[in-house]
Amino acid sequence: MNLENLNENRVEIALKMLSSSDEDHANLSGQVKYLEEAIKQAKAHVFLQSEGTVAERQEKALDSVLYDDALKAWIETYKQFKILDNKRQHEVRIIEIFQTLSANRRKGML
């Protein structure tokens, strides 16, 4: 990014992006937590329904379709969350850089 083009308009865009994505960010974060529990429940469900030694039941649980589906759902949701989170962090960095540049300008350093 060209720092000379970093101005109040760009900061306003960053703030709007952050405020408009708050709810989506929170929803995806909640879904990630929910699906983490769903993975555990899928594993436990298959484990309890299986027969054999603990190690065999553990393997059956990890190899089950139910566990695999829960894991895939978590991975997809986590990817969506991280994409949005990274975009938000980028906007936060833009605001922080602008604040630093503005403070330096006020002090006469730039």
MIDOSE-1310 file (N, C-alpha, C; in nm, 2 decimals, decimal comma, always signed):
residues 110
mnle	+0,08/-0,12/+0,00/+0,00/+0,00/+0,00/+0,09/+0,12/+0,00; +0,05/+0,22/-0,08/+0,12/+0,35/-0,09/+0,08/+0,43/+0,03; +0,17/+0,46/+0,12/+0,14/+0,53/+0,24/+0,10/+0,68/+0,21; +0,14/+0,73/+0,10/+0,10/+0,87/+0,07/-0,04/+0,88/+0,03
nlne	-0,10/+0,77/-0,01/-0,25/+0,77/-0,04/-0,33/+0,74/+0,08; -0,27/+0,72/+0,20/-0,34/+0,69/+0,32/-0,39/+0,82/+0,38; -0,52/+0,84/+0,37/-0,58/+0,96/+0,42/-0,71/+0,93/+0,50; -0,77/+1,03/+0,54/-0,89/+1,02/+0,62/-1,00/+0,94/+0,55
nrve	-1,01/+0,96/+0,42/-1,11/+0,89/+0,34/-1,09/+0,74/+0,35; -0,96/+0,70/+0,34/-0,93/+0,55/+0,34/-0,96/+0,50/+0,48; -0,93/+0,58/+0,59/-0,96/+0,53/+0,72/-1,11/+0,52/+0,74; -1,19/+0,61/+0,68/-1,34/+0,60/+0,69/-1,39/+0,47/+0,63
ialk	-1,33/+0,44/+0,51/-1,36/+0,31/+0,44/-1,33/+0,19/+0,54; -1,22/+0,20/+0,60/-1,18/+0,09/+0,69/-1,28/+0,08/+0,81; -1,31/+0,19/+0,87/-1,41/+0,19/+0,98/-1,54/+0,14/+0,94; -1,59/+0,18/+0,82/-1,72/+0,13/+0,77/-1,71/-0,03/+0,74
mlss	-1,60/-0,07/+0,69/-1,59/-0,22/+0,67/-1,59/-0,29/+0,80; -1,52/-0,24/+0,90/-1,52/-0,31/+1,03/-1,66/-0,31/+1,09; -1,73/-0,19/+1,09/-1,86/-0,19/+1,15/-1,96/-0,27/+1,07; -1,95/-0,28/+0,94/-2,05/-0,36/+0,86/-2,02/-0,51/+0,87
sded	-1,90/-0,55/+0,91/-1,87/-0,69/+0,92/-1,87/-0,74/+1,06; -1,91/-0,66/+1,16/-1,91/-0,70/+1,30/-2,00/-0,83/+1,32; -2,12/-0,82/+1,27/-2,22/-0,92/+1,30/-2,18/-1,05/+1,23; -2,13/-1,04/+1,10/-2,09/-1,16/+1,03/-1,97/-1,23/+1,10
hanl	-1,88/-1,14/+1,15/-1,76/-1,19/+1,22/-1,80/-1,27/+1,35; -1,89/-1,21/+1,42/-1,94/-1,27/+1,54/-2,02/-1,40/+1,51; -2,10/-1,40/+1,41/-2,17/-1,52/+1,37/-2,08/-1,64/+1,33; -1,98/-1,60/+1,25/-1,88/-1,71/+1,21/-1,80/-1,76/+1,33
sgqv	-1,77/-1,67/+1,42/-1,69/-1,71/+1,54/-1,78/-1,81/+1,62; -1,90/-1,78/+1,63/-1,99/-1,86/+1,71/-2,01/-2,00/+1,64; -2,02/-2,00/+1,51/-2,04/-2,12/+1,43/-1,91/-2,21/+1,45; -1,80/-2,15/+1,45/-1,67/-2,22/+1,47/-1,67/-2,29/+1,60
kyle	-1,71/-2,22/+1,71/-1,72/-2,28/+1,84/-1,82/-2,39/+1,85; -1,94/-2,37/+1,78/-2,05/-2,47/+1,78/-2,00/-2,59/+1,71; -1,93/-2,58/+1,60/-1,89/-2,69/+1,52/-1,78/-2,77/+1,59; -1,70/-2,70/+1,67/-1,60/-2,77/+1,75/-1,66/-2,87/+1,84
eaik	-1,77/-2,83/+1,90/-1,85/-2,92/+1,99/-1,92/-3,03/+1,91; -1,96/-2,99/+1,79/-2,03/-3,09/+1,70/-1,93/-3,20/+1,66; -1,80/-3,17/+1,64/-1,70/-3,27/+1,61/-1,69/-3,36/+1,73; -1,68/-3,31/+1,85/-1,66/-3,39/+1,97/-1,79/-3,48/+1,99
qaka	-1,90/-3,43/+1,96/-2,03/-3,51/+1,98/-2,03/-3,62/+1,87; -2,00/-3,59/+1,75/-2,00/-3,69/+1,65/-1,90/-3,81/+1,68; -1,79/-3,77/+1,73/-1,69/-3,87/+1,77/-1,74/-3,95/+1,88; -1,80/-3,89/+1,98/-1,85/-3,96/+2,10/-1,96/-4,05/+2,06
hvfl	-2,05/-4,00/+1,98/-2,17/-4,08/+1,94/-2,12/-4,21/+1,87; -2,03/-4,20/+1,77/-1,99/-4,32/+1,71/-1,91/-4,41/+1,80; -1,83/-4,35/+1,89/-1,75/-4,43/+1,99/-1,84/-4,51/+2,08; -1,95/-4,45/+2,12/-2,04/-4,52/+2,21/-2,12/-4,63/+2,14
qseg	-2,15/-4,61/+2,01/-2,22/-4,71/+1,94/-2,14/-4,82/+1,89; -2,01/-4,81/+1,89/-1,92/-4,91/+1,84/-1,89/-5,02/+1,95; -1,83/-5,13/+1,90/-1,79/-5,24/+1,98/-1,64/-5,26/+1,96; -1,58/-5,32/+2,06/-1,44/-5,35/+2,05/-1,36/-5,29/+2,16
tvae	-1,23/-5,29/+2,15/-1,14/-5,23/+2,25/-1,16/-5,08/+2,24; -1,11/-5,01/+2,33/-1,11/-4,86/+2,33/-1,04/-4,81/+2,21; -0,92/-4,86/+2,18/-0,85/-4,82/+2,06/-0,93/-4,84/+1,93; -0,99/-4,96/+1,92/-1,07/-4,99/+1,80/-1,19/-4,90/+1,79
rqek	-1,25/-4,87/+1,90/-1,37/-4,78/+1,90/-1,33/-4,64/+1,86; -1,21/-4,60/+1,91/-1,15/-4,47/+1,88/-1,13/-4,46/+1,73; -1,07/-4,56/+1,67/-1,04/-4,56/+1,53/-1,17/-4,56/+1,45; -1,27/-4,63/+1,49/-1,40/-4,63/+1,42/-1,46/-4,49/+1,43
alds	-1,45/-4,43/+1,54/-1,51/-4,30/+1,56/-1,44/-4,20/+1,46; -1,31/-4,20/+1,46/-1,24/-4,11/+1,37/-1,25/-4,14/+1,22; -1,29/-4,26/+1,19/-1,31/-4,30/+1,05/-1,45/-4,29/+1,01; -1,54/-4,25/+1,09/-1,68/-4,25/+1,06/-1,72/-4,13/+0,97
vlyd	-1,83/-4,15/+0,90/-1,89/-4,05/+0,81/-1,94/-3,93/+0,89; -2,00/-3,96/+1,00/-2,05/-3,85/+1,09/-1,94/-3,76/+1,14; -1,83/-3,82/+1,18/-1,71/-3,74/+1,22/-1,65/-3,66/+1,11; -1,64/-3,73/+0,99/-1,59/-3,66/+0,87/-1,67/-3,55/+0,83
dalk	-1,80/-3,56/+0,83/-1,89/-3,45/+0,79/-1,88/-3,33/+0,89; -1,87/-3,36/+1,01/-1,86/-3,26/+1,11/-1,73/-3,18/+1,10; -1,62/-3,26/+1,07/-1,49/-3,20/+1,05/-1,49/-3,11/+0,93; -1,55/-3,16/+0,82/-1,55/-3,08/+0,69/-1,63/-2,95/+0,71
awie	-1,74/-2,96/+0,78/-1,82/-2,84/+0,81/-1,74/-2,74/+0,89; -1,67/-2,79/+0,99/-1,58/-2,70/+1,07/-1,48/-2,63/+0,99; -1,41/-2,71/+0,90/-1,30/-2,66/+0,82/-1,35/-2,55/+0,73; -1,47/-2,57/+0,66/-1,52/-2,47/+0,57/-1,56/-2,34/+0,65
tykq	-1,62/-2,36/+0,76/-1,66/-2,24/+0,84/-1,54/-2,17/+0,89; -1,44/-2,24/+0,94/-1,32/-2,18/+0,99/-1,25/-2,10/+0,88; -1,25/-2,16/+0,75/-1,19/-2,09/+0,64/-1,26/-1,95/+0,62; -1,39/-1,96/+0,62/-1,47/-1,84/+0,60/-1,44/-1,74/+0,71
fkil	-1,43/-1,79/+0,83/-1,40/-1,70/+0,95/-1,27/-1,63/+0,93; -1,17/-1,71/+0,89/-1,03/-1,66/+0,88/-1,02/-1,56/+0,77; -1,09/-1,58/+0,66/-1,09/-1,49/+0,55/-1,14/-1,35/+0,60; -1,26/-1,35/+0,66/-1,32/-1,23/+0,71/-1,23/-1,17/+0,82
dnkr	-1,18/-1,25/+0,91/-1,09/-1,20/+1,02/-0,97/-1,14/+0,96; -0,90/-1,19/+0,86/-0,78/-1,14/+0,80/-0,82/-1,00/+0,73; -0,93/-0,99/+0,67/-0,97/-0,87/+0,60/-0,99/-0,76/+0,71; -1,05/-0,80/+0,82/-1,07/-0,70/+0,93/-0,94/-0,66/+0,99
qhev	-0,85/-0,75/+1,01/-0,72/-0,72/+1,07/-0,64/-0,62/+0,97; -0,66/-0,64/+0,84/-0,59/-0,55/+0,75/-0,65/-0,41/+0,77; -0,78/-0,40/+0,78/-0,84/-0,26/+0,80/-0,79/-0,20/+0,93; -0,78/-0,28/+1,04/-0,73/-0,24/+1,17/-0,59/-0,18/+1,15
riie	-0,50/-0,26/+1,08/-0,36/-0,21/+1,05/-0,36/-0,08/+0,98; -0,45/-0,06/+0,88/-0,46/+0,06/+0,81/-0,49/+0,18/+0,90; -0,58/+0,16/+0,99/-0,62/+0,26/+1,09/-0,50/+0,29/+1,18; -0,43/+0,19/+1,23/-0,32/+0,21/+1,32/-0,20/+0,28/+1,25
ifqt	-0,18/+0,25/+1,12/-0,07/+0,31/+1,05/-0,11/+0,46/+1,03; -0,24/+0,49/+1,00/-0,28/+0,63/+0,98/-0,26/+0,70/+1,11; -0,30/+0,64/+1,22/-0,28/+0,71/+1,35/-0,13/+0,74/+1,38; -0,05/+0,65/+1,35/+0,10/+0,67/+1,37/+0,15/+0,78/+1,28
lsan	+0,11/+0,78/+1,15/+0,15/+0,88/+1,06/+0,10/+1,02/+1,10; -0,02/+1,02/+1,15/-0,08/+1,15/+1,19/-0,01/+1,20/+1,31; +0,02/+1,12/+1,41/+0,09/+1,16/+1,53/+0,23/+1,21/+1,49; +0,30/+1,14/+1,40/+0,43/+1,19/+1,36/+0,42/+1,32/+1,28
rrkg	+0,32/+1,34/+1,20/+0,30/+1,47/+1,13/+0,28/+1,58/+1,24; +0,20/+1,56/+1,34/+0,18/+1,66/+1,44/+0,31/+1,69/+1,51; +0,39/+1,60/+1,53/+0,52/+1,62/+1,60/+0,62/+1,68/+1,51; +0,59/+1,69/+1,38/+0,68/+1,74/+1,28/+0,79/+1,65/+1,24
ml	+0,76/+1,52/+1,25/+0,86/+1,42/+1,21/+0,85/+1,38/+1,07; +0,74/+1,41/+1,00/+0,72/+1,38/+0,86/+0,70/+1,50/+0,78
